[in-house]
Amino acid sequence: MSVATTSMEIQWVSTADRIACRSPQGAVFDDTKEHWREAVLRLLNLNEEQGRAWVESVATLSLAADSRPFFDRSPEERLKVLVQASQCVFPRPSEFTSLQVPALALGAPIDQVWFRGLRHDPFYAVVGNRQLRHGILAHRQQGRWELVKPLPYEEEYFEGNQLGVGYGRYREQAGWRLEKAARLVRQVRAIGQFLGRNLGSDVRLLDVGAGYGYFRKAASDSGWTTDGVEISHHAAAVARQEFGMDTFVGTLQDYAREGAGHSYDVLTLFDVVEHVEDPVSLLETVRSLLKPEGLCVIRTPNLLAIDGEVFGSYYHSLKMEHLHYFSATSLCQAMELAGLRPAFVTTESNVLRGFLGPALSSFSACLRGSDLFAVGLAPDNE
């Protein structure tokens, strides 16, 4: 174990696989080194020094605000400290004098500004509808606010280092991504069981937005037969190179028009629906490709996540390529509009795990986690 002293009151403690920040009140932050590196620093685009400075600001405010140990406080009390401390590290942009966007949010009028700015860029905003709890990304150009168009998804998107866009060094993350994919397969199986579906080895899966093939590889290893759709020629080429997978290159609508003749037990949309201009149309195509009572499994960033409260416009899911921002309400609405029956919705969160620990589950249960995870069922007959 090593101890790094930053002041008389705040210390960093490091072991072989964990990292913690402590004050005289006790631990303020405690996480694995892998999660700190891959899910905190990487997603927030912070280097080690910047990340530690942010954690220390939380520890300092915690000391000043309350004499109780940080982890003895309620989850909401800890969240309040996180929000207050993070406002200096992740500054909020100034108010807009006016914001008129000629668009609708899933068919509803725009009457809400959810986020002002996108990281350091004040000329972006997430606007939308308050009742539907849905957001769309707008950009100010030449004095006018307009909807953002889809970006190209080639090598620079996956392997580049442009702030607020894409993944960055995606291929280097293969080990971590494959472990995550295996967990996702287990999660889909468990949800299927919860819904009365036995997703055994005879499952036929279509993975939309298949990327480098990590999820397909994990699904294939579990005994499922998989197909993939990917808009990126680069990503499809990597999937073939790494795993020998053939991937259809194009949109899901293109794939459906090709008439391959397959229908699917499970169709996955992991980190996809937020990228398209018309998510309802996408989901209608999903419905047409599913077997009766087949499962459409969706993961997408959550507009109402506590991460948005903490980081404001630096919330890691606010990206130039994310055109739509869903809540549980609006995602269920989109599925229903497309003819899918919402059957399951929850949220997951992990970035703030070092501060909140098991208490993260309470926020997830209240649909305030950073990722929405939902399942829609196809009709039992067409």
Contacts in CASP RR format, 6 or more apart in sequence:
PFRMAT RR
TARGET T0000
AUTHOR 0000-0000-0000
METHOD contacts of the structure
MODEL  1
MSVATTSMEIQWVSTADRIACRSPQGAVFDDTKEHWREAVLRLLNLNEEQ
GRAWVESVATLSLAADSRPFFDRSPEERLKVLVQASQCVFPRPSEFTSLQ
VPALALGAPIDQVWFRGLRHDPFYAVVGNRQLRHGILAHRQQGRWELVKP
LPYEEEYFEGNQLGVGYGRYREQAGWRLEKAARLVRQVRAIGQFLGRNLG
SDVRLLDVGAGYGYFRKAASDSGWTTDGVEISHHAAAVARQEFGMDTFVG
TLQDYAREGAGHSYDVLTLFDVVEHVEDPVSLLETVRSLLKPEGLCVIRT
PNLLAIDGEVFGSYYHSLKMEHLHYFSATSLCQAMELAGLRPAFVTTESN
VLRGFLGPALSSFSACLRGSDLFAVGLAPDNE
1 13 0 8 1.000
1 14 0 8 1.000
1 15 0 8 1.000
2 13 0 8 1.000
2 14 0 8 1.000
2 15 0 8 1.000
3 11 0 8 1.000
3 12 0 8 1.000
3 13 0 8 1.000
3 14 0 8 1.000
4 11 0 8 1.000
4 12 0 8 1.000
4 13 0 8 1.000
4 14 0 8 1.000
5 11 0 8 1.000
5 12 0 8 1.000
6 12 0 8 1.000
6 52 0 8 1.000
6 56 0 8 1.000
7 56 0 8 1.000
9 23 0 8 1.000
9 24 0 8 1.000
9 59 0 8 1.000
9 60 0 8 1.000
9 63 0 8 1.000
10 21 0 8 1.000
10 22 0 8 1.000
10 23 0 8 1.000
10 56 0 8 1.000
10 59 0 8 1.000
10 60 0 8 1.000
11 21 0 8 1.000
11 22 0 8 1.000
11 23 0 8 1.000
12 19 0 8 1.000
12 20 0 8 1.000
12 21 0 8 1.000
12 22 0 8 1.000
12 52 0 8 1.000
13 19 0 8 1.000
13 20 0 8 1.000
13 21 0 8 1.000
13 22 0 8 1.000
14 20 0 8 1.000
14 33 0 8 1.000
17 32 0 8 1.000
17 33 0 8 1.000
17 34 0 8 1.000
18 30 0 8 1.000
18 31 0 8 1.000
18 32 0 8 1.000
18 33 0 8 1.000
19 29 0 8 1.000
19 30 0 8 1.000
19 31 0 8 1.000
19 32 0 8 1.000
19 33 0 8 1.000
19 36 0 8 1.000
20 27 0 8 1.000
20 29 0 8 1.000
20 30 0 8 1.000
20 31 0 8 1.000
21 27 0 8 1.000
21 28 0 8 1.000
21 29 0 8 1.000
21 30 0 8 1.000
21 52 0 8 1.000
21 55 0 8 1.000
21 56 0 8 1.000
21 59 0 8 1.000
22 28 0 8 1.000
22 59 0 8 1.000
23 59 0 8 1.000
23 60 0 8 1.000
23 62 0 8 1.000
23 63 0 8 1.000
23 70 0 8 1.000
24 63 0 8 1.000
25 62 0 8 1.000
25 63 0 8 1.000
25 67 0 8 1.000
25 68 0 8 1.000
25 69 0 8 1.000
25 70 0 8 1.000
26 69 0 8 1.000
26 70 0 8 1.000
26 71 0 8 1.000
27 69 0 8 1.000
27 70 0 8 1.000
27 71 0 8 1.000
28 55 0 8 1.000
28 58 0 8 1.000
28 59 0 8 1.000
28 62 0 8 1.000
28 70 0 8 1.000
28 71 0 8 1.000
28 355 0 8 1.000
29 55 0 8 1.000
29 58 0 8 1.000
29 59 0 8 1.000
29 354 0 8 1.000
29 355 0 8 1.000
30 354 0 8 1.000
30 357 0 8 1.000
31 40 0 8 1.000
31 353 0 8 1.000
31 354 0 8 1.000
34 176 0 8 1.000
35 350 0 8 1.000
35 353 0 8 1.000
35 354 0 8 1.000
38 173 0 8 1.000
38 176 0 8 1.000
39 350 0 8 1.000
39 351 0 8 1.000
39 353 0 8 1.000
40 46 0 8 1.000
40 51 0 8 1.000
40 351 0 8 1.000
41 47 0 8 1.000
41 48 0 8 1.000
41 51 0 8 1.000
43 316 0 8 1.000
43 351 0 8 1.000
44 51 0 8 1.000
44 311 0 8 1.000
44 314 0 8 1.000
44 316 0 8 1.000
44 351 0 8 1.000
45 119 0 8 1.000
45 163 0 8 1.000
45 164 0 8 1.000
46 54 0 8 1.000
53 89 0 8 1.000
54 85 0 8 1.000
54 86 0 8 1.000
54 89 0 8 1.000
57 85 0 8 1.000
57 86 0 8 1.000
57 88 0 8 1.000
57 89 0 8 1.000
58 81 0 8 1.000
58 82 0 8 1.000
58 85 0 8 1.000
58 86 0 8 1.000
58 355 0 8 1.000
59 70 0 8 1.000
60 85 0 8 1.000
61 81 0 8 1.000
61 84 0 8 1.000
61 85 0 8 1.000
62 70 0 8 1.000
62 81 0 8 1.000
62 85 0 8 1.000
65 81 0 8 1.000
65 84 0 8 1.000
66 73 0 8 1.000
66 77 0 8 1.000
70 78 0 8 1.000
70 81 0 8 1.000
70 355 0 8 1.000
71 78 0 8 1.000
73 81 0 8 1.000
75 356 0 8 1.000
75 359 0 8 1.000
75 362 0 8 1.000
75 363 0 8 1.000
78 355 0 8 1.000
78 356 0 8 1.000
78 359 0 8 1.000
79 306 0 8 1.000
79 309 0 8 1.000
79 310 0 8 1.000
79 356 0 8 1.000
79 363 0 8 1.000
82 310 0 8 1.000
82 352 0 8 1.000
82 355 0 8 1.000
83 309 0 8 1.000
83 310 0 8 1.000
86 310 0 8 1.000
86 311 0 8 1.000
90 310 0 8 1.000
90 311 0 8 1.000
90 312 0 8 1.000
90 313 0 8 1.000
90 314 0 8 1.000
92 116 0 8 1.000
92 312 0 8 1.000
92 313 0 8 1.000
93 116 0 8 1.000
93 117 0 8 1.000
93 122 0 8 1.000
93 313 0 8 1.000
94 116 0 8 1.000
94 122 0 8 1.000
95 116 0 8 1.000
96 113 0 8 1.000
96 116 0 8 1.000
96 125 0 8 1.000
99 113 0 8 1.000
99 125 0 8 1.000
99 127 0 8 1.000
99 138 0 8 1.000
99 145 0 8 1.000
100 145 0 8 1.000
101 110 0 8 1.000
101 127 0 8 1.000
101 136 0 8 1.000
101 138 0 8 1.000
101 145 0 8 1.000
101 146 0 8 1.000
101 147 0 8 1.000
102 145 0 8 1.000
102 146 0 8 1.000
103 110 0 8 1.000
103 136 0 8 1.000
103 138 0 8 1.000
103 147 0 8 1.000
104 110 0 8 1.000
105 127 0 8 1.000
105 128 0 8 1.000
105 129 0 8 1.000
105 132 0 8 1.000
105 134 0 8 1.000
105 135 0 8 1.000
105 136 0 8 1.000
105 330 0 8 1.000
106 129 0 8 1.000
106 132 0 8 1.000
106 134 0 8 1.000
106 279 0 8 1.000
106 280 0 8 1.000
106 324 0 8 1.000
106 330 0 8 1.000
106 333 0 8 1.000
106 334 0 8 1.000
106 337 0 8 1.000
108 128 0 8 1.000
108 129 0 8 1.000
108 131 0 8 1.000
108 132 0 8 1.000
108 134 0 8 1.000
109 129 0 8 1.000
110 127 0 8 1.000
110 128 0 8 1.000
110 129 0 8 1.000
110 136 0 8 1.000
111 128 0 8 1.000
111 129 0 8 1.000
111 130 0 8 1.000
112 127 0 8 1.000
112 128 0 8 1.000
112 129 0 8 1.000
112 130 0 8 1.000
112 135 0 8 1.000
113 125 0 8 1.000
113 126 0 8 1.000
113 127 0 8 1.000
113 128 0 8 1.000
114 126 0 8 1.000
114 127 0 8 1.000
114 128 0 8 1.000
114 135 0 8 1.000
114 303 0 8 1.000
114 325 0 8 1.000
115 125 0 8 1.000
115 126 0 8 1.000
115 308 0 8 1.000
115 312 0 8 1.000
115 313 0 8 1.000
115 315 0 8 1.000
115 318 0 8 1.000
116 122 0 8 1.000
116 125 0 8 1.000
116 313 0 8 1.000
117 123 0 8 1.000
117 124 0 8 1.000
117 125 0 8 1.000
117 313 0 8 1.000
117 318 0 8 1.000
118 124 0 8 1.000
118 125 0 8 1.000
118 126 0 8 1.000
118 137 0 8 1.000
118 164 0 8 1.000
118 313 0 8 1.000
118 318 0 8 1.000
118 319 0 8 1.000
118 320 0 8 1.000
119 163 0 8 1.000
119 164 0 8 1.000
119 313 0 8 1.000
119 314 0 8 1.000
119 318 0 8 1.000
120 163 0 8 1.000
123 139 0 8 1.000
123 140 0 8 1.000
123 141 0 8 1.000
124 137 0 8 1.000
124 138 0 8 1.000
124 139 0 8 1.000
124 140 0 8 1.000
124 148 0 8 1.000
124 320 0 8 1.000
125 137 0 8 1.000
125 138 0 8 1.000
125 140 0 8 1.000
125 145 0 8 1.000
126 135 0 8 1.000
126 136 0 8 1.000
126 137 0 8 1.000
126 138 0 8 1.000
126 303 0 8 1.000
126 318 0 8 1.000
126 325 0 8 1.000
127 135 0 8 1.000
127 136 0 8 1.000
127 138 0 8 1.000
127 145 0 8 1.000
128 134 0 8 1.000
128 135 0 8 1.000
128 136 0 8 1.000
129 135 0 8 1.000
129 330 0 8 1.000
132 327 0 8 1.000
132 329 0 8 1.000
132 330 0 8 1.000
132 333 0 8 1.000
133 303 0 8 1.000
133 304 0 8 1.000
133 327 0 8 1.000
133 328 0 8 1.000
133 329 0 8 1.000
133 330 0 8 1.000
134 303 0 8 1.000
134 324 0 8 1.000
134 325 0 8 1.000
134 326 0 8 1.000
134 327 0 8 1.000
134 329 0 8 1.000
134 330 0 8 1.000
134 333 0 8 1.000
135 303 0 8 1.000
135 324 0 8 1.000
135 325 0 8 1.000
135 326 0 8 1.000
135 330 0 8 1.000
136 147 0 8 1.000
136 323 0 8 1.000
136 324 0 8 1.000
136 325 0 8 1.000
137 147 0 8 1.000
137 148 0 8 1.000
137 320 0 8 1.000
137 322 0 8 1.000
137 323 0 8 1.000
137 324 0 8 1.000
137 325 0 8 1.000
138 145 0 8 1.000
138 146 0 8 1.000
138 147 0 8 1.000
138 148 0 8 1.000
139 145 0 8 1.000
139 146 0 8 1.000
139 147 0 8 1.000
139 148 0 8 1.000
140 146 0 8 1.000
147 277 0 8 1.000
147 323 0 8 1.000
148 320 0 8 1.000
148 323 0 8 1.000
149 277 0 8 1.000
150 275 0 8 1.000
150 276 0 8 1.000
150 277 0 8 1.000
150 321 0 8 1.000
150 323 0 8 1.000
151 157 0 8 1.000
151 165 0 8 1.000
151 320 0 8 1.000
151 321 0 8 1.000
153 231 0 8 1.000
153 232 0 8 1.000
153 234 0 8 1.000
153 235 0 8 1.000
153 321 0 8 1.000
154 232 0 8 1.000
154 233 0 8 1.000
154 234 0 8 1.000
155 234 0 8 1.000
156 162 0 8 1.000
157 165 0 8 1.000
157 166 0 8 1.000
157 167 0 8 1.000
157 232 0 8 1.000
157 321 0 8 1.000
158 166 0 8 1.000
158 167 0 8 1.000
158 168 0 8 1.000
158 170 0 8 1.000
158 171 0 8 1.000
158 211 0 8 1.000
158 212 0 8 1.000
158 232 0 8 1.000
158 234 0 8 1.000
158 235 0 8 1.000
158 238 0 8 1.000
159 167 0 8 1.000
159 168 0 8 1.000
159 169 0 8 1.000
159 170 0 8 1.000
159 171 0 8 1.000
160 166 0 8 1.000
160 168 0 8 1.000
160 169 0 8 1.000
161 168 0 8 1.000
161 169 0 8 1.000
164 319 0 8 1.000
164 320 0 8 1.000
165 319 0 8 1.000
165 320 0 8 1.000
165 321 0 8 1.000
166 319 0 8 1.000
166 321 0 8 1.000
167 173 0 8 1.000
170 177 0 8 1.000
170 212 0 8 1.000
171 212 0 8 1.000
171 238 0 8 1.000
174 212 0 8 1.000
174 214 0 8 1.000
174 242 0 8 1.000
177 212 0 8 1.000
177 214 0 8 1.000
178 214 0 8 1.000
178 217 0 8 1.000
178 218 0 8 1.000
180 214 0 8 1.000
181 214 0 8 1.000
181 215 0 8 1.000
181 217 0 8 1.000
181 218 0 8 1.000
181 219 0 8 1.000
182 218 0 8 1.000
182 221 0 8 1.000
184 215 0 8 1.000
184 218 0 8 1.000
184 270 0 8 1.000
185 215 0 8 1.000
185 218 0 8 1.000
185 219 0 8 1.000
185 222 0 8 1.000
185 224 0 8 1.000
187 373 0 8 1.000
188 199 0 8 1.000
188 266 0 8 1.000
188 268 0 8 1.000
188 295 0 8 1.000
188 297 0 8 1.000
189 199 0 8 1.000
189 200 0 8 1.000
189 222 0 8 1.000
191 295 0 8 1.000
191 297 0 8 1.000
191 344 0 8 1.000
191 375 0 8 1.000
192 198 0 8 1.000
192 199 0 8 1.000
192 295 0 8 1.000
192 375 0 8 1.000
193 199 0 8 1.000
194 344 0 8 1.000
195 295 0 8 1.000
195 343 0 8 1.000
195 344 0 8 1.000
195 375 0 8 1.000
195 377 0 8 1.000
197 265 0 8 1.000
197 293 0 8 1.000
197 294 0 8 1.000
197 295 0 8 1.000
199 224 0 8 1.000
199 265 0 8 1.000
199 266 0 8 1.000
200 223 0 8 1.000
200 224 0 8 1.000
201 222 0 8 1.000
201 223 0 8 1.000
201 224 0 8 1.000
203 223 0 8 1.000
203 224 0 8 1.000
203 225 0 8 1.000
203 265 0 8 1.000
203 266 0 8 1.000
204 224 0 8 1.000
204 225 0 8 1.000
204 226 0 8 1.000
204 227 0 8 1.000
204 262 0 8 1.000
204 263 0 8 1.000
204 264 0 8 1.000
204 265 0 8 1.000
204 266 0 8 1.000
205 216 0 8 1.000
205 219 0 8 1.000
205 224 0 8 1.000
205 225 0 8 1.000
205 226 0 8 1.000
205 227 0 8 1.000
205 264 0 8 1.000
205 265 0 8 1.000
205 266 0 8 1.000
205 267 0 8 1.000
205 268 0 8 1.000
206 226 0 8 1.000
206 227 0 8 1.000
206 228 0 8 1.000
206 229 0 8 1.000
206 262 0 8 1.000
206 264 0 8 1.000
206 266 0 8 1.000
206 267 0 8 1.000
206 268 0 8 1.000
206 289 0 8 1.000
207 213 0 8 1.000
207 215 0 8 1.000
207 216 0 8 1.000
207 219 0 8 1.000
207 226 0 8 1.000
207 227 0 8 1.000
207 228 0 8 1.000
207 229 0 8 1.000
207 267 0 8 1.000
207 268 0 8 1.000
207 270 0 8 1.000
208 228 0 8 1.000
208 229 0 8 1.000
208 252 0 8 1.000
208 267 0 8 1.000
208 268 0 8 1.000
208 269 0 8 1.000
208 272 0 8 1.000
208 286 0 8 1.000
209 228 0 8 1.000
209 229 0 8 1.000
209 230 0 8 1.000
209 231 0 8 1.000
209 269 0 8 1.000
209 270 0 8 1.000
209 271 0 8 1.000
209 272 0 8 1.000
210 216 0 8 1.000
210 228 0 8 1.000
210 229 0 8 1.000
210 230 0 8 1.000
210 235 0 8 1.000
210 236 0 8 1.000
210 239 0 8 1.000
210 245 0 8 1.000
210 247 0 8 1.000
211 230 0 8 1.000
211 232 0 8 1.000
211 235 0 8 1.000
211 236 0 8 1.000
211 238 0 8 1.000
211 239 0 8 1.000
211 247 0 8 1.000
212 235 0 8 1.000
212 238 0 8 1.000
212 239 0 8 1.000
212 242 0 8 1.000
213 228 0 8 1.000
213 235 0 8 1.000
213 238 0 8 1.000
213 239 0 8 1.000
213 242 0 8 1.000
213 243 0 8 1.000
213 245 0 8 1.000
213 247 0 8 1.000
215 268 0 8 1.000
215 270 0 8 1.000
216 226 0 8 1.000
216 228 0 8 1.000
216 239 0 8 1.000
216 243 0 8 1.000
216 245 0 8 1.000
217 243 0 8 1.000
217 245 0 8 1.000
219 226 0 8 1.000
220 226 0 8 1.000
224 266 0 8 1.000
226 245 0 8 1.000
227 248 0 8 1.000
227 260 0 8 1.000
227 262 0 8 1.000
227 264 0 8 1.000
228 245 0 8 1.000
228 247 0 8 1.000
228 248 0 8 1.000
229 247 0 8 1.000
229 248 0 8 1.000
229 250 0 8 1.000
229 251 0 8 1.000
229 252 0 8 1.000
229 255 0 8 1.000
230 236 0 8 1.000
230 239 0 8 1.000
230 247 0 8 1.000
230 248 0 8 1.000
230 249 0 8 1.000
230 250 0 8 1.000
231 249 0 8 1.000
231 250 0 8 1.000
231 251 0 8 1.000
232 249 0 8 1.000
233 249 0 8 1.000
235 247 0 8 1.000
236 247 0 8 1.000
236 249 0 8 1.000
239 245 0 8 1.000
239 247 0 8 1.000
240 246 0 8 1.000
240 247 0 8 1.000
248 254 0 8 1.000
248 255 0 8 1.000
248 258 0 8 1.000
252 282 0 8 1.000
252 285 0 8 1.000
252 286 0 8 1.000
252 289 0 8 1.000
253 281 0 8 1.000
253 282 0 8 1.000
253 285 0 8 1.000
255 289 0 8 1.000
256 285 0 8 1.000
256 288 0 8 1.000
256 289 0 8 1.000
262 289 0 8 1.000
263 289 0 8 1.000
263 290 0 8 1.000
263 291 0 8 1.000
264 289 0 8 1.000
264 290 0 8 1.000
264 291 0 8 1.000
264 294 0 8 1.000
265 290 0 8 1.000
265 291 0 8 1.000
265 294 0 8 1.000
265 295 0 8 1.000
266 294 0 8 1.000
266 295 0 8 1.000
266 297 0 8 1.000
267 286 0 8 1.000
267 289 0 8 1.000
267 290 0 8 1.000
267 294 0 8 1.000
267 295 0 8 1.000
267 296 0 8 1.000
267 297 0 8 1.000
268 296 0 8 1.000
268 297 0 8 1.000
268 298 0 8 1.000
269 282 0 8 1.000
269 286 0 8 1.000
269 296 0 8 1.000
269 297 0 8 1.000
269 298 0 8 1.000
269 299 0 8 1.000
269 300 0 8 1.000
270 297 0 8 1.000
270 298 0 8 1.000
270 299 0 8 1.000
271 299 0 8 1.000
271 300 0 8 1.000
272 282 0 8 1.000
272 298 0 8 1.000
272 300 0 8 1.000
273 279 0 8 1.000
273 282 0 8 1.000
273 283 0 8 1.000
273 298 0 8 1.000
273 300 0 8 1.000
273 324 0 8 1.000
273 326 0 8 1.000
273 331 0 8 1.000
273 334 0 8 1.000
274 300 0 8 1.000
274 301 0 8 1.000
274 322 0 8 1.000
274 323 0 8 1.000
274 324 0 8 1.000
274 325 0 8 1.000
274 326 0 8 1.000
275 321 0 8 1.000
275 322 0 8 1.000
275 323 0 8 1.000
276 282 0 8 1.000
276 323 0 8 1.000
276 324 0 8 1.000
277 323 0 8 1.000
279 324 0 8 1.000
279 334 0 8 1.000
280 334 0 8 1.000
280 337 0 8 1.000
280 338 0 8 1.000
281 338 0 8 1.000
282 338 0 8 1.000
283 296 0 8 1.000
283 334 0 8 1.000
283 335 0 8 1.000
283 337 0 8 1.000
283 338 0 8 1.000
283 339 0 8 1.000
283 340 0 8 1.000
284 338 0 8 1.000
284 339 0 8 1.000
286 296 0 8 1.000
286 338 0 8 1.000
286 340 0 8 1.000
287 296 0 8 1.000
287 338 0 8 1.000
287 339 0 8 1.000
287 340 0 8 1.000
287 378 0 8 1.000
287 379 0 8 1.000
290 296 0 8 1.000
290 378 0 8 1.000
291 378 0 8 1.000
292 378 0 8 1.000
292 379 0 8 1.000
292 380 0 8 1.000
292 381 0 8 1.000
292 382 0 8 1.000
293 377 0 8 1.000
293 378 0 8 1.000
293 379 0 8 1.000
293 380 0 8 1.000
294 377 0 8 1.000
294 378 0 8 1.000
295 375 0 8 1.000
295 376 0 8 1.000
295 377 0 8 1.000
295 378 0 8 1.000
296 335 0 8 1.000
296 340 0 8 1.000
296 375 0 8 1.000
296 376 0 8 1.000
296 377 0 8 1.000
296 378 0 8 1.000
297 373 0 8 1.000
297 374 0 8 1.000
297 375 0 8 1.000
297 376 0 8 1.000
298 331 0 8 1.000
298 335 0 8 1.000
298 372 0 8 1.000
298 373 0 8 1.000
298 374 0 8 1.000
298 375 0 8 1.000
298 376 0 8 1.000
299 371 0 8 1.000
299 372 0 8 1.000
299 373 0 8 1.000
299 374 0 8 1.000
300 326 0 8 1.000
300 331 0 8 1.000
300 371 0 8 1.000
300 372 0 8 1.000
301 317 0 8 1.000
301 322 0 8 1.000
301 325 0 8 1.000
301 326 0 8 1.000
301 370 0 8 1.000
301 371 0 8 1.000
301 372 0 8 1.000
302 317 0 8 1.000
302 326 0 8 1.000
302 327 0 8 1.000
302 328 0 8 1.000
302 347 0 8 1.000
302 367 0 8 1.000
302 368 0 8 1.000
302 369 0 8 1.000
302 370 0 8 1.000
302 371 0 8 1.000
302 372 0 8 1.000
303 325 0 8 1.000
303 326 0 8 1.000
303 327 0 8 1.000
303 330 0 8 1.000
304 327 0 8 1.000
304 328 0 8 1.000
304 367 0 8 1.000
304 368 0 8 1.000
305 315 0 8 1.000
305 317 0 8 1.000
305 347 0 8 1.000
305 349 0 8 1.000
305 368 0 8 1.000
305 369 0 8 1.000
305 370 0 8 1.000
305 371 0 8 1.000
306 349 0 8 1.000
306 352 0 8 1.000
306 363 0 8 1.000
306 368 0 8 1.000
306 369 0 8 1.000
306 370 0 8 1.000
307 315 0 8 1.000
307 316 0 8 1.000
307 317 0 8 1.000
307 349 0 8 1.000
307 351 0 8 1.000
307 352 0 8 1.000
307 369 0 8 1.000
307 370 0 8 1.000
308 315 0 8 1.000
310 352 0 8 1.000
312 318 0 8 1.000
316 351 0 8 1.000
316 370 0 8 1.000
317 325 0 8 1.000
317 370 0 8 1.000
326 334 0 8 1.000
326 372 0 8 1.000
327 367 0 8 1.000
327 372 0 8 1.000
328 345 0 8 1.000
328 347 0 8 1.000
328 367 0 8 1.000
328 372 0 8 1.000
328 374 0 8 1.000
331 342 0 8 1.000
331 345 0 8 1.000
331 372 0 8 1.000
331 374 0 8 1.000
332 342 0 8 1.000
332 345 0 8 1.000
332 374 0 8 1.000
335 341 0 8 1.000
335 342 0 8 1.000
335 374 0 8 1.000
335 376 0 8 1.000
336 342 0 8 1.000
339 379 0 8 1.000
340 376 0 8 1.000
340 377 0 8 1.000
340 378 0 8 1.000
341 376 0 8 1.000
341 377 0 8 1.000
341 379 0 8 1.000
342 374 0 8 1.000
342 375 0 8 1.000
342 376 0 8 1.000
343 375 0 8 1.000
343 376 0 8 1.000
343 377 0 8 1.000
344 374 0 8 1.000
344 375 0 8 1.000
344 376 0 8 1.000
345 367 0 8 1.000
345 372 0 8 1.000
345 373 0 8 1.000
345 374 0 8 1.000
345 375 0 8 1.000
346 364 0 8 1.000
346 365 0 8 1.000
346 367 0 8 1.000
346 372 0 8 1.000
346 373 0 8 1.000
346 374 0 8 1.000
347 363 0 8 1.000
347 364 0 8 1.000
347 367 0 8 1.000
347 368 0 8 1.000
347 369 0 8 1.000
347 370 0 8 1.000
347 371 0 8 1.000
347 372 0 8 1.000
347 373 0 8 1.000
348 364 0 8 1.000
348 369 0 8 1.000
348 370 0 8 1.000
348 371 0 8 1.000
348 373 0 8 1.000
349 360 0 8 1.000
349 363 0 8 1.000
349 364 0 8 1.000
349 368 0 8 1.000
349 369 0 8 1.000
349 370 0 8 1.000
349 371 0 8 1.000
350 360 0 8 1.000
350 370 0 8 1.000
351 370 0 8 1.000
352 360 0 8 1.000
353 360 0 8 1.000
356 363 0 8 1.000
360 369 0 8 1.000
363 369 0 8 1.000
END
